[in-house]
Amino acid sequence: MNWSTRLQEFRAAERAYETQIRHETIISEKLRGQVLTVGFGFALIFMTGVWLFVPYLLPVEFTYTLYGLQFVYWFLLYFLLIIFYEAMIRLIFPYFERYAPQRLILFQYLNAIEEISLPSIFIILFCQIIEPIYALLMPPVFLYFLFIIMGILRLNFKISLFTGMVAALQYLLLVMFLIEPTESLPAEHILFSPTQHLLKAEMLIVAGMMSGVVGLEIKRRMLNSFQSIEERNRITNMFGQHVSPAVVDKLLSQPTEFTSETRPVCVMFLDIRNFTTFSEDKNPAEVVDYLNHLFAPMIEIINQHHGIINKFLGDGFMAVFGAPLSTGNDTRNAVNAAREIIDLIDRFCETNQLPPTRIGIGLHTGEAVTGHIGSTERKEYTIIGDVVNLAARIEQLNKQFQAQLLISEAVKIAIAPDLDGDATSLGGVLVKGRIEPVQIYQLA
């Protein structure tokens, strides 16, 4: 994939998630302001401590009087200015998210100019007490890079590059209008070499470009995360909340759309026997608690055997093995899941974790049409076909034969090597909707 295609995809995703990106940008800007506020706050506390307790560590120039105040006071006031400015910016940004989102970019550019001007002000301040050429070698110059690096959190390549360019321009203007040769430092001195100042300006531009690239990569990964979350939500909405995480991951790894298709599946219908009688003397909370306690482990078993719960039917459910994904042994998985569910219910009843409970399960395998039914607002992944109808009829036969697990002949043939004589033939049984008898087998 070439860069132009990747850029187009990035721009498309950016437009699609404009609101989320804008919200994340506001969060990043607030974090940026908080980091700068805390950082300069610590610097202020440190310098105040040095001035109060070990003033002899400060350069003698800090005691010079400038506009009626010792320079150290201007130094501390400068830090207070930055702290106040960043604190105000942190409070202002949420206003743009709520009331003027279209002006956010313009404000970010203006903020970039104002912030990158702070080191320039600091350098000009130092020029009042020392030779300007030396002021350009002092730590305030490094503040340009600090603000450029923090610009990564703007998540905007253009603004980061713009910040670096403004920093370079301001630095060169300071060089042009402030520094002058002296007797001790003639024009030929290396400190006045245009090359070294141009290189510093170039480094500021490169730093802005690199911070922009890093911010762009963070933004790209953020967009990918949004897309992944949306895709996961889409799949969960299609297949219901009871699709296992493993199935969701497999579906996410497949680039194809889930179009309607005919495919072999094994359908399971499960029903709780005598549920109406059980719920007659129970309040709604007790009934819901009973069903949740019962269904939770059943769902887990279905998931473990690579099936999905297609729909709940009050006191039962319909599960499908082989759609939307197949492991190649879907019928065997369905039978194993059914047997495990029955064993689980028996175990719960024996240990009094459930009141006496009996279930009925019917299994049938065959071709079915799978696809989505609904509108653009709400769709449901549906399994349609005779295999579904017959599986439901087989489940209902459990009442007639006092059984818990009945399967069709198609299921018996599919799992024949694993039966070991466990299947008891019930002969041909007439079921609703069928003219010919259906061969039914009992496994439990």
N, C-alpha and C positions, 0 to 999 in steps of 0.2 A: 504494500500500500504506500503510495507516494505521499509527500508532505502536504500537498494541496488537498488531497482527499481527506487526510487526517484532520487538517485544519477545518475543512467544511463540516466534518462530523462533529468536531469540537464545538464549532459555532452553533450548529443545530442543537446539540445537547445543551449548550449554554442558554439558548433562547427558550428551550423547553423547561429548563429549571431556573428561569430567571428569578423568580420570587425566592426560591431556596438559596440561590447563590447570593442574592442581595442580603438576605438575612444572615448568612454565614459571613459575608463581608462586614456587616455591622458588628457581629460578634468579634471578628478578627481585629477590627479597628478599636473596639473597646478594650480588647486584650492588649493591643499594642499600646494604647494610652495608659493602661494600668501598669504595664511593664516599665514604660518610660517614667511614669510618676514614681513608682517604687524605687527604680534605679537611681534617679536623681535625688529622691528623698534620702536614700542611704548616703549618697555623696554629700548632701547638705549636712546631714548629721555628723559625718566623718570630719568635714572641714570645720564645722562649728566646734567639735570636740578638740581638734588640733589647735584652733585659735584660742580656745578658753584655757586649755590645760598644758599644752606644749607649744606655745606661740613661737618659740625659738626655732622650730622646724620649718616655719614658713619663710619663703624668700623675703629679703628686706624690702623688696619692691611692694610687698603687700601692705606696708605701713605708709606708703606714699599717699598724699592727699590728692584727691581727684574730685573736682567740683564740690568741694567742701566736705567730702567724706573720705575716710581711709579706703584704699582700694579693696581691702578685705571685705568691707561692707558691700561694695559693688559686686564683688565675687559672689557673696552669699545671696544678694538680691537677684542676681542672674539665675541662680539655681531655683529660687522661689518663683521667678517668672516662668521658667520651664515647667515646674510642677503645677503651677496654677493653670498655665495654658493647656497642658495635657489633660488635667482634670476636667477643664471646661469642654475640651474636644470630646472627651469620653461621654459627657452628658448630652452633647449636642447631636451626636450621630443617631441615636434612636429617633430623634425628631424627623430626620430625613427618611427613615424607614417607614414611619407612620404617615407623615403628611406631605413629604416632597421627595419621593423616591427617584423621580426623573432628574433631580438636581444633585443627587448624591455624587456622581462622577465629577461634576464641576467643583463641588466642595472639596473632594479629595485632592484635586489638582491645586486648589488654593491652599489647602492645608499643607500640601507638600512644599509649596513655595515658602510658606511661613515657617515651617519647621526647619527647612534647610538653611533659612536665613539666621537661625539662632546661633550656629557656630560662627557665622560671619560677624554677628554682633559681638560675640565673645572675643574674637580675634581683634576687632576694632578697639574693644575695651583694653586689651593687653597692649595695643600699640600706643596707648596714652602713657604707659609707664616704662616701656622698653623699646628698643629699636624695632621698627615694623618687621624687618627681615627676620629677627629672632622670634617675633610673635607668630610668624608663619611656621615655626618649628616647634611651637608649644603644643601641649595636649589638645587644646581646643580644635585643632585641625582634624584630629581623629574623630571628633563628633560628627563630621560629615559622614564618615563611614558608618558610625553607629545609627544615624537616622536612615541611611540608605539600606542597611541590613534590616532594620525594623520595618522597612517598606515592603518586605516580603509578605507581611501579614495583610497587605492591601489586596493581594491576589490579583494584581493587574500589572501585566508586563509594561504597558505604555506608561503608567504612572511611575513605576520603578525606574524605567529608563529616563523619563522626564526628570525625576528627582536627581539622578546622577548627573544629567546634563546641566541642570540649574546649579548644582553644587560646583561643578567644574567652571561654569561661567562666573559664579560669584568669587571663586578662588582666584581666577585669572584677573578679575577686576580689582581685587584687593592687591594683587601683585603689581598691577599697572599704576594704581593711584596712591598706594601707600609707601612702597619701598623706594628708598633713594640711597645712592652710594654715599659713603662718608669717608673721612680720611683714613680711618682704621679698616674700613671695608670698601675698597674701590670697586668700580663697575666691573673690573675684570675678575673679581672674586667669584669662586664657584657658586656661592649662594645666590648670585644674581644671574646665573646662567639661564637663559630662556628655556633651554632643553629640559632642565630638571623640573621647572614649573609646568611646562607643557606635559611632561610625563605624569606628574601628579594629577593634573586635570584629566588626562586620559585614563588614569587608574580610577578616578571617581566615576567616569562614564562607564567603564568596564564593570565596576562594582554595581552600578545601577542596572546594567544589562544582566549581570549574573543573578542579582536578587530578583529581577523580573522573571528570569527563566525558572528559578526555584519556585517563585509564587505561582507561575503558570503550571508547573508540574503538580503542585499541591492542589490547584484548582481542578486540573484534569482528573486527578485521583478522586477528588471530592465528587465530581460529576459522575465518574464511574461508580462510586458508592451509591449515589442517588439512583442511577440506572439499575444497579443490582438490587437495591431495596424495592424499587418499583416493580422490577421483573419478578422478584420473589413474591411480592404482594399479589401480582397478577396471577401467578400460578396458584397461590394459596386460595385466591378468590375463585379460580376456575375449578379446582378440585376439592375445595372444602378445607376446613381448618384441621382436619384429621389426616392429612397427608403427612407421612413421616418426613423428617428433615432429610433423610437419605434420598427419598424419592424426589423431593424438591431440588436437591443438589444435582441429581441426574438430569432432571428436566431443564435446569438452568444451563447445563453443559451442552444441551442440544440446541442448535441454532434454528431448527425448523419450527414452523407454526403448527399449532395443534388443529389441523383440519379434520373434517369428517372422514372416516375410513372404516373399512370392514376388517376385523381382525379376530383371531381366536381368543376367547376369554373363558375363565371359569367364574361363575357367579354363585355367591353364597347369600342365602337369606337366613336370618336368625330371628327367632321370636321367643319371648319369655312366656312360658305357659302360666295360665290362670292369673295373669297380671291384673285383670279387671277386678277379680275377687280380692286379690291382695290389697289393692288401692282403695277399696270401698270404705274401710274403717281407718284410713290414714289421712293425715292432713297433707296439703301440697308439698310442704317443706320435706316431710319424711319420704314422700314418693320420689322427689327430685334427688334427695340424698342417696336413696337406694339405687336409682338408675345410674347416678354418677359413679357410685362405688362399684357398680356392676360393669358399666361400660368402659371405665378407664383402663382396666387391665385387658379387656377384650380388644380395645383399639390398639394397645401396645402389641398384642400378639399378632393382629392383622398386619401391623407395620413391620414387625420382625420377619414375617413371611412374605414380604414384598407385595402386599395387597393395599387397597385403599378403601376407606368407607365412602361409598358413593352417596348414600343418603340414610338418614335416620327415619324410622317408621314408628315413632311413638315408643312402643315397648320392644322394638327390634331395629334391625338395620339391614341394608343391602351392601355387601362388599364385593369388590371385583379384583380378580387376579389376572394380570396380563394386559391391563390398560391403565394408564397411558403407556406404561413400560412393561416389557416382558423379560423374565429371566430365563425362559425356555422350558421351565418345569412348573408352570403356573397351576395346573391341576393338582399336582403333588403338594405344592405349597398351600393350596386351599384346604385339602384334606388334613394336612398336618396342623394347620391353624385351627380347624374345626375340632379336631381331637384334643388339642391343647386347651382350647376354651372349655370343653366339657370337663376335662380333668381339673381345670382351675375352679369351676363352679362346684364340683364335688368336694374339692379340698376346702373351699370357703365354707360350705355348708357343714362339713364335718367338724371344723374348728369354730363354728358359731360366728363366723365373720359375716354371714348372711343368713337371713331366715331361709327355711327350706325353699329351694328354687330349682326349677326344672326348665330346660330350654329345648327348642327344636331347631335343627339346622338342615337346610336342603341345599344340595350342590348339583349343578349341571354345567357342562362345558360345551362350547360350540362357537359358531361364528356370530358376531354381533356388530352392529354399526355403532361406532363411538364418535362423539362430536359435541358441539356446544349448541344449546338451545336457549333462547332468550332474546333480549334486546341489547343495545349498546350500553345501557346502564347496568344491566344485571344479566349475566350468563351463567349457565350451569352445565358442567360436564356430565353428559348423559350416556348411558348404555341402553341401546334399543335393539330388540330382536326376540325371536322365539326362545333363545337361551335364557333370557331374563324371565319370561312368563313361565317357562317350565320349571325353572329353579324355584320360583315362588310357589307353584303348585306342589312341588315335591316337599317343600318345607311344611305345607299344610297337612300333608299325609302323615306327619309324625303323630298327630293326634289320633288318627285312625289306627295306627299300628303301635301306639304307646312306645314310640322310639324317640331318640334324641338326634340321630344323624342318619339321614337318608341320602343316597346318591343315585344318579342315573346310570344307565349302562355305559354311556359315553365316558363318564368319570371312571367307572370300574375298568374299562379297557385301557384308559390312559395311565392308570396307576397299578395295573395288574401285577407287575413284578414285585410291588411292595405290599400286597395284600396278605399273603401267607394264609389264605383261607379265612380271613376275618370277615369277609363280606357274606351276609346271609341273603339269599335271593328271596324276594317277596312275590316273585312272579310278575305277570303283566297286570298293571293296574290302570283302570280308566281314570283319567284326570280331566278336569273341566277344560273345554276348548280343544280336546283331542278326540279323534274318532277311533284311532287305534290305541290299544293298551300300551303303556310305557313300562319297560322293565325297570323295576326298582330294587335296590339293594340296601340293606341295613348294616351300618358299621357300629352303631352304638344305640 
